[in-house]
């Protein structure tokens, strides 16, 4: 009988199999002149990566303003004697609006869970 560590010890073998070899891929890339860096088709004025017109990440981050949290100021203060910070006024329901999910049509409501299903869930799916 073999110990588990010996049985599970094996050389790494990738699960993905590629057709062809690396040399063939390099030849294809060279035939399409992919050695030269070309600008992306969506760039403005054909700016290529690494050119003098291209901005570095450090330049962009140095010009970026820091994030600042601004406290909310209520422009309409509550004049009532309640301790609420905001004044909410109730409004009536418009056409097509509901108070609760229980007012939905039966086909959109959740189906009740029967005792057998509850028991299966509590047992970890085993019946």
N, CA, C and O atoms as a GROMACS GRO file, in nm:
protein
  508
    1UNK      N    1   0.084  -0.117   0.000
    1UNK     CA    2   0.000   0.000   0.000
    1UNK      C    3   0.089   0.124   0.000
    1UNK      O    4   0.184   0.134   0.079
    2UNK      N    5   0.058   0.219  -0.090
    2UNK     CA    6   0.140   0.339  -0.103
    2UNK      C    7   0.084   0.452  -0.015
    2UNK      O    8  -0.038   0.470  -0.008
    3UNK      N    9   0.171   0.526   0.052
    3UNK     CA   10   0.123   0.641   0.127
    3UNK      C   11   0.063   0.746   0.032
    3UNK      O   12   0.098   0.751  -0.085
    4UNK      N   13  -0.026   0.830   0.085
    4UNK     CA   14  -0.095   0.930   0.004
    4UNK      C   15   0.003   1.026  -0.060
    4UNK      O   16  -0.014   1.063  -0.177
    5UNK      N   17   0.106   1.069   0.012
    5UNK     CA   18   0.201   1.166  -0.042
    5UNK      C   19   0.273   1.110  -0.164
    5UNK      O   20   0.299   1.184  -0.259
    6UNK      N   21   0.306   0.984  -0.162
    6UNK     CA   22   0.378   0.923  -0.274
    6UNK      C   23   0.283   0.909  -0.393
    6UNK      O   24   0.324   0.931  -0.507
    7UNK      N   25   0.157   0.874  -0.367
    7UNK     CA   26   0.061   0.858  -0.476
    7UNK      C   27   0.032   0.990  -0.545
    7UNK      O   28   0.017   0.995  -0.668
    8UNK      N   29   0.023   1.098  -0.466
    8UNK     CA   30  -0.013   1.228  -0.523
    8UNK      C   31   0.106   1.304  -0.580
    8UNK      O   32   0.088   1.404  -0.648
    9UNK      N   33   0.227   1.258  -0.554
    9UNK     CA   34   0.345   1.327  -0.604
    9UNK      C   35   0.365   1.292  -0.751
    9UNK      O   36   0.388   1.176  -0.786
   10UNK      N   37   0.357   1.392  -0.834
   10UNK     CA   38   0.385   1.374  -0.977
   10UNK      C   39   0.431   1.507  -1.035
   10UNK      O   40   0.414   1.611  -0.972
   11UNK      N   41   0.487   1.504  -1.151
   11UNK     CA   42   0.535   1.625  -1.217
   11UNK      C   43   0.416   1.706  -1.265
   11UNK      O   44   0.313   1.651  -1.302
   12UNK      N   45   0.432   1.839  -1.264
   12UNK     CA   46   0.325   1.928  -1.310
   12UNK      C   47   0.302   1.907  -1.459
   12UNK      O   48   0.397   1.909  -1.537
   13UNK      N   49   0.178   1.888  -1.498
   13UNK     CA   50   0.143   1.871  -1.638
   13UNK      C   51   0.028   1.966  -1.667
   13UNK      O   52  -0.081   1.948  -1.613
   14UNK      N   53   0.048   2.068  -1.752
   14UNK     CA   54  -0.059   2.164  -1.778
   14UNK      C   55  -0.179   2.098  -1.845
   14UNK      O   56  -0.164   2.004  -1.924
   15UNK      N   57  -0.297   2.148  -1.812
   15UNK     CA   58  -0.419   2.092  -1.867
   15UNK      C   59  -0.450   2.146  -2.006
   15UNK      O   60  -0.524   2.084  -2.082
   16UNK      N   61  -0.393   2.262  -2.041
   16UNK     CA   62  -0.418   2.323  -2.172
   16UNK      C   63  -0.315   2.270  -2.271
   16UNK      O   64  -0.195   2.272  -2.244
   17UNK      N   65  -0.361   2.225  -2.383
   17UNK     CA   66  -0.273   2.176  -2.489
   17UNK      C   67  -0.277   2.274  -2.605
   17UNK      O   68  -0.385   2.301  -2.659
   18UNK      N   69  -0.162   2.327  -2.644
   18UNK     CA   70  -0.154   2.419  -2.757
   18UNK      C   71  -0.109   2.344  -2.880
   18UNK      O   72  -0.025   2.254  -2.874
   19UNK      N   73  -0.167   2.382  -2.993
   19UNK     CA   74  -0.130   2.321  -3.120
   19UNK      C   75  -0.008   2.395  -3.174
   19UNK      O   76  -0.005   2.518  -3.171
   20UNK      N   77   0.090   2.324  -3.222
   20UNK     CA   78   0.211   2.386  -3.273
   20UNK      C   79   0.312   2.408  -3.162
   20UNK      O   80   0.296   2.358  -3.051
   21UNK      N   81   0.417   2.484  -3.195
   21UNK     CA   82   0.518   2.512  -3.095
   21UNK      C   83   0.546   2.661  -3.090
   21UNK      O   84   0.493   2.739  -3.170
   22UNK      N   85   0.629   2.702  -2.995
   22UNK     CA   86   0.656   2.843  -2.973
   22UNK      C   87   0.730   2.905  -3.091
   22UNK      O   88   0.705   3.020  -3.126
   23UNK      N   89   0.819   2.831  -3.153
   23UNK     CA   90   0.895   2.883  -3.267
   23UNK      C   91   0.803   2.918  -3.383
   23UNK      O   92   0.824   3.019  -3.450
   24UNK      N   93   0.702   2.835  -3.407
   24UNK     CA   94   0.608   2.864  -3.516
   24UNK      C   95   0.530   2.991  -3.488
   24UNK      O   96   0.502   3.068  -3.580
   25UNK      N   97   0.493   3.014  -3.362
   25UNK     CA   98   0.420   3.135  -3.325
   25UNK      C   99   0.507   3.259  -3.345
   25UNK      O  100   0.459   3.362  -3.393
   26UNK      N  101   0.635   3.250  -3.308
   26UNK     CA  102   0.727   3.362  -3.326
   26UNK      C  103   0.744   3.393  -3.474
   26UNK      O  104   0.750   3.510  -3.511
   27UNK      N  105   0.752   3.291  -3.558
   27UNK     CA  106   0.764   3.312  -3.702
   27UNK      C  107   0.641   3.383  -3.758
   27UNK      O  108   0.653   3.471  -3.844
   28UNK      N  109   0.524   3.345  -3.711
   28UNK     CA  110   0.401   3.410  -3.758
   28UNK      C  111   0.400   3.557  -3.716
   28UNK      O  112   0.364   3.644  -3.796
   29UNK      N  113   0.438   3.585  -3.592
   29UNK     CA  114   0.440   3.723  -3.546
   29UNK      C  115   0.542   3.806  -3.623
   29UNK      O  116   0.515   3.922  -3.655
   30UNK      N  117   0.657   3.749  -3.653
   30UNK     CA  118   0.758   3.822  -3.731
   30UNK      C  119   0.711   3.848  -3.873
   30UNK      O  120   0.742   3.953  -3.930
   31UNK      N  121   0.637   3.755  -3.932
   31UNK     CA  122   0.589   3.774  -4.068
   31UNK      C  123   0.485   3.886  -4.076
   31UNK      O  124   0.467   3.946  -4.182
   32UNK      N  125   0.417   3.914  -3.965
   32UNK     CA  126   0.318   4.023  -3.962
   32UNK      C  127   0.377   4.152  -3.908
   32UNK      O  128   0.302   4.247  -3.882
   33UNK      N  129   0.509   4.159  -3.891
   33UNK     CA  130   0.579   4.277  -3.840
   33UNK      C  131   0.528   4.320  -3.703
   33UNK      O  132   0.510   4.440  -3.678
   34UNK      N  133   0.504   4.226  -3.614
   34UNK     CA  134   0.460   4.259  -3.480
   34UNK      C  135   0.575   4.299  -3.390
   34UNK      O  136   0.554   4.328  -3.272
   35UNK      N  137   0.699   4.300  -3.443
   35UNK     CA  138   0.811   4.344  -3.362
   35UNK      C  139   0.806   4.495  -3.341
   35UNK      O  140   0.853   4.545  -3.239
   36UNK      N  141   0.749   4.567  -3.438
   36UNK     CA  142   0.737   4.712  -3.425
   36UNK      C  143   0.613   4.745  -3.344
   36UNK      O  144   0.508   4.683  -3.358
   37UNK      N  145   0.628   4.845  -3.257
   37UNK     CA  146   0.513   4.890  -3.179
   37UNK      C  147   0.432   4.985  -3.265
   37UNK      O  148   0.483   5.086  -3.313
   38UNK      N  149   0.306   4.953  -3.283
   38UNK     CA  150   0.218   5.036  -3.365
   38UNK      C  151   0.114   5.102  -3.276
   38UNK      O  152   0.078   5.047  -3.172
   39UNK      N  153   0.064   5.219  -3.315
   39UNK     CA  154  -0.041   5.283  -3.235
   39UNK      C  155  -0.172   5.206  -3.245
   39UNK      O  156  -0.200   5.141  -3.346
   40UNK      N  157  -0.249   5.215  -3.140
   40UNK     CA  158  -0.382   5.153  -3.140
   40UNK      C  159  -0.470   5.227  -3.240
   40UNK      O  160  -0.456   5.348  -3.255
   41UNK      N  161  -0.560   5.157  -3.308
   41UNK     CA  162  -0.645   5.225  -3.407
   41UNK      C  163  -0.733   5.334  -3.348
   41UNK      O  164  -0.776   5.424  -3.421
   42UNK      N  165  -0.762   5.330  -3.219
   42UNK     CA  166  -0.850   5.430  -3.157
   42UNK      C  167  -0.774   5.547  -3.096
   42UNK      O  168  -0.837   5.634  -3.035
   43UNK      N  169  -0.642   5.554  -3.110
   43UNK     CA  170  -0.566   5.663  -3.049
   43UNK      C  171  -0.588   5.792  -3.126
   43UNK      O  172  -0.622   5.791  -3.245
   44UNK      N  173  -0.567   5.903  -3.055
   44UNK     CA  174  -0.580   6.035  -3.117
   44UNK      C  175  -0.447   6.069  -3.182
   44UNK      O  176  -0.342   6.058  -3.119
   45UNK      N  177  -0.449   6.109  -3.305
   45UNK     CA  178  -0.330   6.149  -3.383
   45UNK      C  179  -0.226   6.039  -3.393
   45UNK      O  180  -0.109   6.069  -3.418
   46UNK      N  181  -0.263   5.913  -3.374
   46UNK     CA  182  -0.171   5.802  -3.391
   46UNK      C  183  -0.056   5.800  -3.293
   46UNK      O  184   0.057   5.767  -3.331
   47UNK      N  185  -0.080   5.833  -3.168
   47UNK     CA  186   0.026   5.833  -3.066
   47UNK      C  187   0.062   5.688  -3.034
   47UNK      O  188  -0.024   5.608  -2.999
   48UNK      N  189   0.190   5.657  -3.046
   48UNK     CA  190   0.237   5.521  -3.020
   48UNK      C  191   0.284   5.511  -2.875
   48UNK      O  192   0.327   5.611  -2.818
   49UNK      N  193   0.275   5.393  -2.814
   49UNK     CA  194   0.324   5.377  -2.678
   49UNK      C  195   0.474   5.404  -2.669
   49UNK      O  196   0.550   5.355  -2.752
   50UNK      N  197   0.516   5.482  -2.569
   50UNK     CA  198   0.657   5.513  -2.549
   50UNK      C  199   0.706   5.631  -2.630
   50UNK      O  200   0.824   5.665  -2.620
   51UNK      N  201   0.621   5.695  -2.709
   51UNK     CA  202   0.666   5.811  -2.788
   51UNK      C  203   0.674   5.934  -2.698
   51UNK      O  204   0.631   5.930  -2.583
   52UNK      N  205   0.729   6.045  -2.752
   52UNK     CA  206   0.743   6.166  -2.671
   52UNK      C  207   0.609   6.230  -2.640
   52UNK      O  208   0.598   6.304  -2.542
   53UNK      N  209   0.506   6.204  -2.720
   53UNK     CA  210   0.374   6.261  -2.696
   53UNK      C  211   0.294   6.181  -2.594
   53UNK      O  212   0.192   6.228  -2.543
   54UNK      N  213   0.339   6.061  -2.564
   54UNK     CA  214   0.268   5.974  -2.470
   54UNK      C  215   0.303   6.014  -2.328
   54UNK      O  216   0.420   6.028  -2.294
   55UNK      N  217   0.200   6.032  -2.243
   55UNK     CA  218   0.223   6.069  -2.103
   55UNK      C  219   0.250   5.944  -2.020
   55UNK      O  220   0.191   5.838  -2.043
   56UNK      N  221   0.339   5.959  -1.924
   56UNK     CA  222   0.368   5.846  -1.834
   56UNK      C  223   0.264   5.844  -1.722
   56UNK      O  224   0.192   5.942  -1.699
   57UNK      N  225   0.258   5.734  -1.654
   57UNK     CA  226   0.163   5.719  -1.542
   57UNK      C  227   0.198   5.817  -1.431
   57UNK      O  228   0.107   5.872  -1.368
   58UNK      N  229   0.328   5.840  -1.406
   58UNK     CA  230   0.369   5.934  -1.302
   58UNK      C  231   0.321   6.075  -1.332
   58UNK      O  232   0.279   6.147  -1.242
   59UNK      N  233   0.326   6.116  -1.460
   59UNK     CA  234   0.278   6.250  -1.497
   59UNK      C  235   0.128   6.263  -1.473
   59UNK      O  236   0.082   6.366  -1.423
   60UNK      N  237   0.054   6.162  -1.509
   60UNK     CA  238  -0.092   6.167  -1.492
   60UNK      C  239  -0.127   6.170  -1.344
   60UNK      O  240  -0.213   6.248  -1.302
   61UNK      N  241  -0.062   6.086  -1.263
   61UNK     CA  242  -0.092   6.081  -1.120
   61UNK      C  243  -0.048   6.208  -1.047
   61UNK      O  244  -0.111   6.245  -0.948
   62UNK      N  245   0.058   6.275  -1.094
   62UNK     CA  246   0.103   6.398  -1.028
   62UNK      C  247   0.004   6.512  -1.051
   62UNK      O  248  -0.005   6.603  -0.968
   63UNK      N  249  -0.071   6.509  -1.161
   63UNK     CA  250  -0.170   6.614  -1.190
   63UNK      C  251  -0.307   6.583  -1.132
   63UNK      O  252  -0.396   6.668  -1.135
   64UNK      N  253  -0.325   6.464  -1.081
   64UNK     CA  254  -0.455   6.424  -1.028
   64UNK      C  255  -0.476   6.483  -0.889
   64UNK      O  256  -0.387   6.477  -0.804
   65UNK      N  257  -0.594   6.542  -0.867
   65UNK     CA  258  -0.625   6.600  -0.738
   65UNK      C  259  -0.659   6.490  -0.638
   65UNK      O  260  -0.717   6.388  -0.675
   66UNK      N  261  -0.624   6.510  -0.511
   66UNK     CA  262  -0.656   6.407  -0.412
   66UNK      C  263  -0.806   6.402  -0.386
   66UNK      O  264  -0.877   6.501  -0.401
   67UNK      N  265  -0.853   6.285  -0.346
   67UNK     CA  266  -0.995   6.266  -0.315
   67UNK      C  267  -1.027   6.337  -0.185
   67UNK      O  268  -0.955   6.322  -0.086
   68UNK      N  269  -1.137   6.415  -0.184
   68UNK     CA  270  -1.173   6.491  -0.067
   68UNK      C  271  -1.319   6.463  -0.034
   68UNK      O  272  -1.405   6.470  -0.122
   69UNK      N  273  -1.347   6.431   0.092
   69UNK     CA  274  -1.483   6.404   0.137
   69UNK      C  275  -1.544   6.536   0.181
   69UNK      O  276  -1.491   6.605   0.268
   70UNK      N  277  -1.658   6.570   0.120
   70UNK     CA  278  -1.728   6.694   0.152
   70UNK      C  279  -1.853   6.659   0.231
   70UNK      O  280  -1.934   6.579   0.185
   71UNK      N  281  -1.869   6.717   0.350
   71UNK     CA  282  -1.989   6.682   0.429
   71UNK      C  283  -2.116   6.736   0.363
   71UNK      O  284  -2.114   6.841   0.298
   72UNK      N  285  -2.224   6.662   0.380
   72UNK     CA  286  -2.353   6.701   0.323
   72UNK      C  287  -2.414   6.814   0.405
   72UNK      O  288  -2.417   6.807   0.528
   73UNK      N  289  -2.461   6.917   0.337
   73UNK     CA  290  -2.527   7.028   0.404
   73UNK      C  291  -2.672   7.030   0.358
   73UNK      O  292  -2.699   7.041   0.238
   74UNK      N  293  -2.764   7.019   0.452
   74UNK     CA  294  -2.906   7.020   0.421
   74UNK      C  295  -2.948   7.164   0.394
   74UNK      O  296  -2.939   7.249   0.482
   75UNK      N  297  -2.995   7.192   0.272
   75UNK     CA  298  -3.035   7.327   0.233
   75UNK      C  299  -3.174   7.361   0.284
   75UNK      O  300  -3.207   7.479   0.294
   76UNK      N  301  -3.255   7.261   0.316
   76UNK     CA  302  -3.389   7.284   0.367
   76UNK      C  303  -3.397   7.227   0.509
   76UNK      O  304  -3.440   7.113   0.527
   77UNK      N  305  -3.357   7.304   0.609
   77UNK     CA  306  -3.361   7.250   0.745
   77UNK      C  307  -3.504   7.227   0.791
   77UNK      O  308  -3.597   7.297   0.752
   78UNK      N  309  -3.519   7.126   0.875
   78UNK     CA  310  -3.651   7.089   0.927
   78UNK      C  311  -3.691   7.191   1.033
   78UNK      O  312  -3.615   7.218   1.125
   79UNK      N  313  -3.810   7.246   1.018
   79UNK     CA  314  -3.858   7.346   1.114
   79UNK      C  315  -3.949   7.286   1.219
   79UNK      O  316  -3.991   7.355   1.312
   80UNK      N  317  -3.981   7.156   1.204
   80UNK     CA  318  -4.068   7.093   1.302
   80UNK      C  319  -3.991   7.062   1.430
   80UNK      O  320  -3.869   7.074   1.434
   81UNK      N  321  -4.064   7.023   1.533
   81UNK     CA  322  -4.001   6.997   1.662
   81UNK      C  323  -3.943   6.856   1.672
   81UNK      O  324  -3.887   6.820   1.776
   82UNK      N  325  -3.956   6.776   1.568
   82UNK     CA  326  -3.904   6.639   1.574
   82UNK      C  327  -3.752   6.640   1.568
   82UNK      O  328  -3.691   6.737   1.523
   83UNK      N  329  -3.693   6.530   1.612
   83UNK     CA  330  -3.547   6.517   1.612
   83UNK      C  331  -3.493   6.469   1.478
   83UNK      O  332  -3.372   6.456   1.463
   84UNK      N  333  -3.579   6.443   1.381
   84UNK     CA  334  -3.534   6.393   1.251
   84UNK      C  335  -3.451   6.499   1.180
   84UNK      O  336  -3.481   6.618   1.186
   85UNK      N  337  -3.348   6.453   1.114
   85UNK     CA  338  -3.261   6.543   1.040
   85UNK      C  339  -3.325   6.581   0.906
   85UNK      O  340  -3.303   6.691   0.855
   86UNK      N  341  -3.404   6.491   0.850
   86UNK     CA  342  -3.466   6.513   0.721
   86UNK      C  343  -3.617   6.505   0.736
   86UNK      O  344  -3.669   6.434   0.822
   87UNK      N  345  -3.686   6.576   0.652
   87UNK     CA  346  -3.832   6.578   0.657
   87UNK      C  347  -3.885   6.497   0.540
   87UNK      O  348  -3.876   6.540   0.425
   88UNK      N  349  -3.941   6.381   0.568
   88UNK     CA  350  -3.996   6.295   0.464
   88UNK      C  351  -4.148   6.312   0.464
   88UNK      O  352  -4.212   6.306   0.570
   89UNK      N  353  -4.204   6.332   0.348
   89UNK     CA  354  -4.349   6.344   0.338
   89UNK      C  355  -4.402   6.223   0.264
   89UNK      O  356  -4.351   6.187   0.158
   90UNK      N  357  -4.506   6.157   0.321
   90UNK     CA  358  -4.563   6.041   0.252
   90UNK      C  359  -4.639   6.083   0.128
   90UNK      O  360  -4.699   6.190   0.125
   91UNK      N  361  -4.636   6.001   0.028
   91UNK     CA  362  -4.710   6.029  -0.094
   91UNK      C  363  -4.791   5.905  -0.129
   91UNK      O  364  -4.758   5.795  -0.086
   92UNK      N  365  -4.894   5.923  -0.206
   92UNK     CA  366  -4.976   5.811  -0.249
   92UNK      C  367  -4.906   5.729  -0.355
   92UNK      O  368  -4.813   5.776  -0.419
   93UNK      N  369  -4.952   5.606  -0.373
   93UNK     CA  370  -4.894   5.519  -0.475
   93UNK      C  371  -4.944   5.560  -0.612
   93UNK      O  372  -5.061   5.594  -0.630
   94UNK      N  373  -4.854   5.556  -0.709
   94UNK     CA  374  -4.892   5.583  -0.847
   94UNK      C  375  -4.940   5.453  -0.911
   94UNK      O  376  -4.931   5.346  -0.851
   95UNK      N  377  -4.990   5.464  -1.033
   95UNK     CA  378  -5.040   5.347  -1.103
   95UNK      C  379  -4.925   5.251  -1.132
   95UNK      O  380  -4.821   5.292  -1.183
   96UNK      N  381  -4.944   5.124  -1.099
   96UNK     CA  382  -4.842   5.022  -1.122
   96UNK      C  383  -4.746   5.004  -1.006
   96UNK      O  384  -4.660   4.916  -1.012
   97UNK      N  385  -4.755   5.084  -0.898
   97UNK     CA  386  -4.668   5.070  -0.782
   97UNK      C  387  -4.737   4.985  -0.675
   97UNK      O  388  -4.859   4.983  -0.665
   98UNK      N  389  -4.656   4.916  -0.596
   98UNK     CA  390  -4.708   4.827  -0.492
   98UNK      C  391  -4.645   4.862  -0.358
   98UNK      O  392  -4.536   4.919  -0.353
   99UNK      N  393  -4.713   4.829  -0.250
   99UNK     CA  394  -4.659   4.848  -0.115
   99UNK      C  395  -4.564   4.737  -0.076
   99UNK      O  396  -4.469   4.761  -0.002
  100UNK      N  397  -4.588   4.615  -0.124
  100UNK     CA  398  -4.514   4.499  -0.077
  100UNK      C  399  -4.498   4.398  -0.190
  100UNK      O  400  -4.570   4.402  -0.290
  101UNK      N  401  -4.400   4.309  -0.174
  101UNK     CA  402  -4.383   4.204  -0.275
  101UNK      C  403  -4.496   4.103  -0.268
  101UNK      O  404  -4.517   4.026  -0.362
  102UNK      N  405  -4.570   4.103  -0.158
  102UNK     CA  406  -4.681   4.010  -0.144
  102UNK      C  407  -4.802   4.053  -0.226
  102UNK      O  408  -4.897   3.975  -0.241
  103UNK      N  409  -4.800   4.174  -0.281
  103UNK     CA  410  -4.908   4.220  -0.368
  103UNK      C  411  -4.880   4.187  -0.514
  103UNK      O  412  -4.963   4.215  -0.601
  104UNK      N  413  -4.765   4.128  -0.543
  104UNK     CA  414  -4.732   4.088  -0.680
  104UNK      C  415  -4.824   3.976  -0.724
  104UNK      O  416  -4.882   3.906  -0.641
  105UNK      N  417  -4.840   3.956  -0.857
  105UNK     CA  418  -4.915   3.841  -0.904
  105UNK      C  419  -4.849   3.712  -0.858
  105UNK      O  420  -4.728   3.710  -0.832
  106UNK      N  421  -4.926   3.605  -0.847
  106UNK     CA  422  -4.877   3.476  -0.794
  106UNK      C  423  -4.755   3.424  -0.870
  106UNK      O  424  -4.667   3.361  -0.811
  107UNK      N  425  -4.749   3.448  -1.001
  107UNK     CA  426  -4.638   3.391  -1.079
  107UNK      C  427  -4.504   3.459  -1.045
  107UNK      O  428  -4.399   3.403  -1.075
  108UNK      N  429  -4.507   3.578  -0.983
  108UNK     CA  430  -4.384   3.647  -0.946
  108UNK      C  431  -4.350   3.632  -0.798
  108UNK      O  432  -4.244   3.676  -0.756
  109UNK      N  433  -4.436   3.572  -0.719
  109UNK     CA  434  -4.410   3.555  -0.577
  109UNK      C  435  -4.326   3.430  -0.554
  109UNK      O  436  -4.324   3.338  -0.636
  110UNK      N  437  -4.256   3.428  -0.439
  110UNK     CA  438  -4.178   3.311  -0.402
  110UNK      C  439  -4.271   3.195  -0.371
  110UNK      O  440  -4.377   3.213  -0.311
  111UNK      N  441  -4.230   3.078  -0.411
  111UNK     CA  442  -4.306   2.957  -0.379
  111UNK      C  443  -4.276   2.917  -0.234
  111UNK      O  444  -4.161   2.926  -0.191
  112UNK      N  445  -4.376   2.874  -0.159
  112UNK     CA  446  -4.349   2.832  -0.021
  112UNK      C  447  -4.264   2.705  -0.019
  112UNK      O  448  -4.274   2.620  -0.107
  113UNK      N  449  -4.181   2.693   0.085
  113UNK     CA  450  -4.093   2.577   0.100
  113UNK      C  451  -4.166   2.474   0.185
  113UNK      O  452  -4.213   2.504   0.295
  114UNK      N  453  -4.175   2.351   0.132
  114UNK     CA  454  -4.244   2.247   0.210
  114UNK      C  455  -4.148   2.182   0.310
  114UNK      O  456  -4.027   2.204   0.303
  115UNK      N  457  -4.202   2.104   0.400
  115UNK     CA  458  -4.123   2.045   0.509
  115UNK      C  459  -4.014   1.951   0.460
  115UNK      O  460  -3.907   1.946   0.519
  116UNK      N  461  -4.040   1.876   0.352
  116UNK     CA  462  -3.940   1.784   0.298
  116UNK      C  463  -3.818   1.860   0.245
  116UNK      O  464  -3.704   1.818   0.263
  117UNK      N  465  -3.844   1.973   0.179
  117UNK     CA  466  -3.734   2.053   0.126
  117UNK      C  467  -3.654   2.118   0.240
  117UNK      O  468  -3.532   2.126   0.232
  118UNK      N  469  -3.722   2.163   0.344
  118UNK     CA  470  -3.652   2.220   0.460
  118UNK      C  471  -3.563   2.116   0.526
  118UNK      O  472  -3.451   2.146   0.567
  119UNK      N  473  -3.615   1.993   0.537
  119UNK     CA  474  -3.537   1.886   0.597
  119UNK      C  475  -3.415   1.851   0.512
  119UNK      O  476  -3.308   1.822   0.565
  120UNK      N  477  -3.432   1.853   0.379
  120UNK     CA  478  -3.319   1.825   0.290
  120UNK      C  479  -3.212   1.933   0.302
  120UNK      O  480  -3.092   1.904   0.298
  121UNK      N  481  -3.255   2.059   0.315
  121UNK     CA  482  -3.158   2.169   0.329
  121UNK      C  483  -3.084   2.157   0.461
  121UNK      O  484  -2.962   2.174   0.466
  122UNK      N  485  -3.156   2.128   0.569
  122UNK     CA  486  -3.094   2.116   0.700
  122UNK      C  487  -2.998   1.997   0.708
  122UNK      O  488  -2.905   1.999   0.788
  123UNK      N  489  -3.020   1.895   0.628
  123UNK     CA  490  -2.934   1.777   0.627
  123UNK      C  491  -2.820   1.789   0.527
  123UNK      O  492  -2.747   1.692   0.504
  124UNK      N  493  -2.803   1.906   0.469
  124UNK     CA  494  -2.694   1.926   0.374
  124UNK      C  495  -2.724   1.872   0.237
  124UNK      O  496  -2.631   1.842   0.162
  125UNK      N  497  -2.848   1.856   0.201
  125UNK     CA  498  -2.886   1.809   0.068
  125UNK      C  499  -2.907   1.660   0.060
  125UNK      O  500  -2.953   1.610  -0.042
  126UNK      N  501  -2.875   1.588   0.165
  126UNK     CA  502  -2.893   1.444   0.164
  126UNK      C  503  -3.031   1.410   0.218
  126UNK      O  504  -3.069   1.457   0.325
  127UNK      N  505  -3.105   1.328   0.146
  127UNK     CA  506  -3.239   1.290   0.190
  127UNK      C  507  -3.234   1.158   0.263
  127UNK      O  508  -3.337   1.109   0.309
   0.00000   0.00000   0.00000
